């Protein structure tokens, strides 16, 4: 605890000191998805000594608060709130003969919080703390070295080894809370080919946003949690989209190794005018894999751009379905992420597919409009516990998981820049309305919902590096009674966020 308090105090002190010279342009800025853009990077140097002394620090102070209000509280669903105060301090070394390195220390503190016994009720705000640590020790704070890698650069190809952020179709930092989702492994990103980006990764561990240690990339639950020798779902891959049948005990019962690796290959190309193409292959060998293709075409129309886009994803069972079905103590079905496979076509297979389409209309000035659609095959749920969302960019709204089998989603989205319109300096806003049509015959899948999502970001131009963000999610559910009963999933969610970069 002493180290945590000192790290937070040091971070705040550095930020306050830097803010005295706030007129300088920040070394880093934020994208709308909260990922960092490095505006200034260390130089190339001629000695190992200069490699360290000429490096640069990048700081971030952030506050995230959450309020979740269920329409109907139950024994499992209780109104909840959370708050995180902290940030990060990153160090990039200078480059010497192509070699460089980076380390990133992150902290999230929750001095005001719910009772320890209620930590399991926290929804969106759970990533401000580690539920496992709260349960084990009562500690609501997190401090972790989430990034620590060495890099070698040759022309426009970069090879990284160690703890790192790796952005691809299904692997994302998803840095919208306090600490990003990161991985351990080896990655390669190359832009040597004209108008082409190639990515490859071999990832051995993952650290979700609410964890302080790295864990398996797909295995859910553990046998020994480390403090009372019981199963603990919060100690391994407990992502909201994890397939809970792919558990530690089930892998052992099927005679399979519970330790896995993640392989990613991705290519993006812009060689044809106005056409963007992307292909991705992601696999956990012997468990599950997927192949995805995307295409986007820009049609100029006067002062507008019309951009239709499509995505097709095919998911393959890597053999885990057959092996789990043959477990001697009793077959285990894998088709549903949450475990209830009632109503599934083939409950012992992960084979499935996804199709999504959208049309964007962009103004050259201040606004953008999107119409999106997605459909999941009536087969298995899509497996994607790596914080990249299969329907993201098409139909996914804040906090929604709409890639269960036989789900259709329709979305309307509008973006408006009050800044570009000359109305309010630094202000942008976004509105989304989604209709989520889940399978009525699958009790393990939630009831149908309509979602309204409002998002506003205010950059404080008189104080470069400072941003405020408000997010509101209003979910109206359609509960079911009869042959299949589904409870009312309606809730309202409110988020407030502050970021200061220096």
N, C-alpha and C positions, 0 to 999 in steps of 0.2 A: 504493500500500500504506500509506503514511503516513496518508493521509486515512481509509482504512478502519479502521486501528488507533485513530486518534483518535476517530472516530465511535463505535466500539464502547466505548472507554474512557469517553467522555462519557455514553453511555447507561447504562452500569453505575454510574457515579458518581451520576447523578441517581436511579437506582433505590435505591441504598444510602441516599442522603440521605432520600428519601421514606419508606423502610421504618422509619425511626426514629419516624415518626408513624403506624404501621400501624393504630392503633385507628380512624382515620378510614375511612369507607366509601369504597371505590374509586370513582373517577369513571367507570370502565368495568368491565363484567363480561363473562364469556364465556358464550355459549350452548354446548350440547353439541357443535355442529358447528364450534366454535372461532371463530365470527364474534363481533364486538364489539357490545355494547349500551352506548350512551352514557347514563349515568345523570344526568350534569350537562353542560349545554351553555352556551356563552357567551350573554350577554344581547343584547337589541336596544339600540343606542346611537344618539346624536344627532350624531355627527361622524365623519369619516374617521379622525381620530387615535385616537379611542376604539375604532374598529373593529379596530385592531391591538393597542392596549394592553390591551383588555378580552378578548382572545382567551384560549384555554386550550390547554395542552399535555396530551397523553395518552401515557403510556409503557407499554411492554411488554417485559419481559425473558423470553426463552424459550430452552429447551434441548430439542432433539429428537435421539433416538438410535434407530438401526435395526440389526437383525441379521436377515439372510436366509439360511436354511439349506436348500439344495436336497436332495431325497432322492437324486438322481443328478446329479452334476456332469458337464457336457459342455464342449466347446470354446466353446460360446455361453453356457452357464449355469454360473457359478462362484459359490460362496458369497461373500457380500459384506456389508459393514457401512458405516455412515456416521454422522456426528454433526454437528449444527449448534448453534452458540452465538451468540446475538445478540439481536435484538428490533427494536423500532420506536419511533419518536418522531413522534407526529402533532400537528399544530397546527391548531386551528379558530379562525378569526377571529370576532369579534362580528358581528352583523348590522346593517347601515346601509342604511335605505330598501329593504330586501328583499335587498340584496347581501351576500354573505359568501364566504369562501374556505377551502380546506383544503389542507394539504400533509402528505405522509407519507413519512418516510425510513426505510428498512428495511435491516437488515444481517444477514448470516449468515456466520459464520466457522467454518472447519474446521481447527483447529490439529492435530488428529489425524485421519489419513485413510489410505485405501489408496494404493498406488503410482499415479502419474499414468497409467501405461499400463493400469491396471485400472479406470479410472473408468467405462468403458462397461459393466462388469458390474453396476454398482450398480442396484438395482431401486427399492424404495420410498423409499430414502434419497437418491435422486438430486436431490431438490428442496432439499437443504441446500447445494448448490453449483451452479455452472454448468459442465456438461461441456464446453461450447464454450470457455470461458475456461481450463479446465484444459488442454485440448488445445492451445490457441493460445499460452498464456503460462505455464502451470503454476500459475496462481493459483486456489486453492480457496475463496477468499472472495468474497462478493457484497455490494455496497452499492448501492442504487438508490432513486431518488425515484419510487416506484411510484404515488403519488397526488399530484396537483397540479391542482386545479380551482377555477373560480369558480362560484358558485351564485346564482341569483335565485329568491326565494320570493314567491309571490302567493297569499295565503290558504293553502290546503293543497296547492298545486302548486309543485314544485321543478324548476328547470331547471339542469342542470350541464353545464359545458363544460370539457374537459381530461381528464387522467388520473384514473381513478376505478374504484371497485368498482361493478359493476352486477349485481344479483341478479335473475335470471329463470329460467325453466324450464331453458334450456340454457346460460346464462351465469352462472357462479358465481365467487366469490372462492376457494372451496375452500381456506380458510386453515388447513389442518391441518398444515402443515410450518413454514416460517420466513417466507416472503414470499408474499402473496396473488397470485392471478391477477387482473390488472387490464386496463383497456381505455383507449384514447384515443377521444374522440368527444363527442357531444352526447346527453344523456338527459333524459327528462321523467318524473316520477312525480307523479301527482295522486290526492288523496283527497277532492276537493271533492264528488263525488257520494256520496250516502248509502250506506254499507256497500259501497263499491266502490273498488277500487284499479286505476288505469290506469297502464301503463308503456309508454314508447316509447324507442327508442335507435337512433342511427346511429353505428356504431362503425367507425373506420378502421384501428385497430391493436390488437393484443393483446400482453400481456407475460405469458408463462407463469411459473410459480413459480420455475423454475430459470434464468431469463434476466435479464440486466441491461439489455437494450434491448428496445424495442417492435418487433414484426414483423407480417407479414401474418396475417390472421385464419384462413386456411385453407391457404395454399400451403406445401407440404412441400419441403424441400431448397432449395439455392441453386446457382447456377453459380459465383459467385466468393465464397469465404468470407472474403476480406479479409486472409488471411495467407499462403496458398500457392496461391491461384487454382485450387482444386479444389472439387468439389461437397462441401457440408457440411450434413448433415441436422440437426445440432444448432444451426444458426445461424438457422433459421426456425421454422415451426410444427412442433415435434417432439413434440407431445402424444402420449401413449400411444394415444389413440383417433383420431389423425389418419389420413385416407385417403392412403396413400403414393403412390397413382397420381396424385393431384392435386398434382403437383410443378411446380417452376419450369420445368424443361425441357419437360415435357409441355404445359403451358399455352402456351409459346412455339411448340412444334411444331404445335399445333392452331390457331395464329393468334389466341390469346386473351391478354388482359392477365393477367399473374401477380399483379397487385396488386388486392386485393378489399376490399369493405366488408361489414359485417354489419348487418342491419336486424332489429329486434325490436319486436313489438307484443304486449302482454299485458294481459288484464283478469281481475280476480278480483272475485266478488260474493257477498255474504252476505245478500241481501234476504229470501230465504225462510228462515223459521225452521228451524234445524238443518241447512240445506243450504249447502255451499260449492261454488261453481262457479269454474272457471278455464279460460281459453282463451289459447293462445299461438301466435304466428306468428313464425318465425325464418327468415331467408333470407340467403344469399350470392348476390346477383343473377347470373343466367346460369350458376350452378353447381348449387346445391342449396337446397331450402327445405323447411319442414315446418310442418304445422298440427296442434295438439294440443288436446284437450279433456279436462277432468278433472271429476269430481263426487264429493263425499263427503257422506254423510248420517248424522247422529247420532241414534241411537235410545236414549233413556233407558230403563234397565231396573233400577229400584230403585237400589242403590248402584253400579251399573255403567253404562257407556256402550258401546254396540255401534255401530261406525262402519264400514260398508262403503264402499269407494271403487273407482273405475275410472279408467283412463287409456287414451286411444286417440290414437296419433300416426301421421300419414300423411306420408311423405317423398316429395318430388317431385324428379325429375331436371330441372334447369333448362336442359338442352340440352348439358351437358358430355359426356354419354355418347355422343351422336351425333357431336360434334365430335372427341372422342378416337378414336372408331372410324374416322374418316376421315383420320387423320394419314397423310401420304404416305409417311413412312419406316417405317410399320408401325402398325397399330391398337393402342390401349392400352385395356384393360378397366378398369372402375372399380368393380365391384360389391363387391370385397373390400377391407377396410381395409388389409391387409398386402400385397396385390398378387397373391396366388395365387387365381385365380378358378375353379379346377377344381371342378366340381360345382354351379356357380351356374346358375340358370334362364336369366337374361339378363345376361351378364357386362358388357354395354355400357350398362347403365342403373342409376341410383341410386334408381329408384322402389322403395318398400318401405313397410311399416307395422309398428306395434308395438301390442300390447294387453296391459294389465296390470290385475290386480284384487287387492284385499286386504280383509281384515276385521280391524279393531282392536277389542279388548275392553279397556276402561280401568276401573280401580278408582278410586274417589274418594280412595283413600288412597295406596298405595305402588307399585302394579304396573300393567304394560300388557303385553298379548299381541297378536302380529300373525301372521297367516297370509297369505302373498303368493304370487302367480303371475304370470309374464310369458311372452309368446310373441312371437317376431320372425318375420315372414313369410319364406317360402322365396324371397326375392327378393334385394335388396341388403342389405349391412350398414348400420346406422344411422350417419350421420355426425354426430359431436358432439365436436369437439376444443376446447370452450370451458369445460370443467370442470363443466358441468351434466350429470348422468348420466341418460340416458333411462329407465332402470329404477330410479333412485334413489327411495327411499321405499317401494318395493314388494319388489324381490328382490335388489338389489345389495348384496353384502357387501364388506368392506374389500379394496381393490386388485383387485377383479374387474371384468371387462369382458364382460358377458353380453348384448350387443346385436348379435352376429353373426347372419347370416341363419339361419333355421330353428333357433333356440335356444329351449329351454323351461327355465324355472327355477322351482323351488318353494322357498319359504323359511318358516321358523318363527323368530320373534323374540320375546324376552322382556326387559322392562325392569323393574328393581326399585330403589326408592329406600330404602336402609337408613336414610337421614336421616329421611324422612317416617314410616318405620315405628318410629322411636325407637330403633333398634339401634346405628347408628354415625353420629355427626354428620358431615354433609358428604359421605357416600359414596353414589354411585349406580353401578349396574352394568347391563350389557346383554349379552345372548347371542343369537347368530344361527347358524342352521344352514341351509345352502342346498344343494340338489341342482341342478347345472347340466348340462343335457342338450344338448350341442352336436351339430351335424350330423356323423355318422360318415363321410359320403362327401365331406367337404370337408377336404382335407389342410392348407389354409391356416388352419384354425380349430383351436384346441387340443382335446385329448381331454377327455372328460367328467370332472367333478370333484365332490367333496363338500367343503363348506367349513364349518369351525367358527370362529366369531369371538367372542372375549371382549373386553369393554371395561369398564374401571373408571375412574371419576373421583373423586378425593378433594379436596374443598375444605377448606383449612385455616382453620377458622372463627376460630381465635385469631390468625390473621395474614391479615386481609382482602386479597383480591387474589391470593393464592397458591393454585395448584392443581397437583396431580400427576395424571398419566394413564398407565395401562398398557393396551396393546393387544396381543392375541395372535391370530394367524391361522394355522390349521392346515388345509392343503389336501391332500386325498387324491385323486390322479388315477387314471384308468383308461386306461393306454396301450393302443395298438392295433397289431396286426400283421396282414398280409394284403394285400388289395387297396389299402387306404389305411393307411399307417403313421403313427402319431402317438406321439411320445415321452412319457415319464412327466412330467406337469407338477407333481408333488407337491413341496411345500415347507412349511416352518414359518417364520413371521415373528414377530418380537418388536419392540415399540416402547415406548419410555419417553419421557415428555414432562413438562416443568415450565413453568409460565407464572406470571409475576408481573405484575400490572397496577397501575399507579399514575397 
